[in-house]
């Protein structure tokens, strides 16, 4: 399993948001995209998940060009996104939100129940709040629910867009610990967009730095953590680009 973004161009009207980027995510990796607001990170994820159309270039998944596939077809073949802002259904219970995640699955109920138990193992707090409305959860719990819902689709690649946004420092640490566990224990490949570059680079195998729709640097995450230019731009005071 390999996800490859090849010479991708994406437009919003006449504005070119993504200007020919190429990114590779190998099976079992955590790869992170870092960059300032407006660099094109979220647009890249939305294009991979099928929420934005490809203007030119290609998205290759498991050897297949999926550039023309709809978003729900991409979920079916193993690509799930946890959107920025979480996007849970506030009037539905925790369990109902999680069950939406398995909507496109065609396997047996026993396997779906097994995955529900895995989600509850990762997020014990969700199990305690099974029948509680999603909108009454704390920000951190809603983030857990959004990740849990995406995992219910049994993804091969999980796209995470700003999972730490708006969370308290202690909860940020917790969420990143869980992201690492999803990668190691479940074997899920992860493409991560995150403003908290310090946390992202500490968890990732490799990283790409985006500036105004272009990749300007690509390296092992550990090397970028120690790169003076990256430290100054993204890991300075506050470490939030």
Helices and strands as residue ranges (DSSP letters): E 2-12, E 15-26, E 30-34, H 41-49, E 56-61, E 64-65, H 71-77, E 79-82, H 94-100, H 109-122, H 124-128, G 134-136, H 139-151, E 157-161, H 169-185, E 189-193, H 197-203, E 206-211, E 214-220, H 221-225, H 228-234
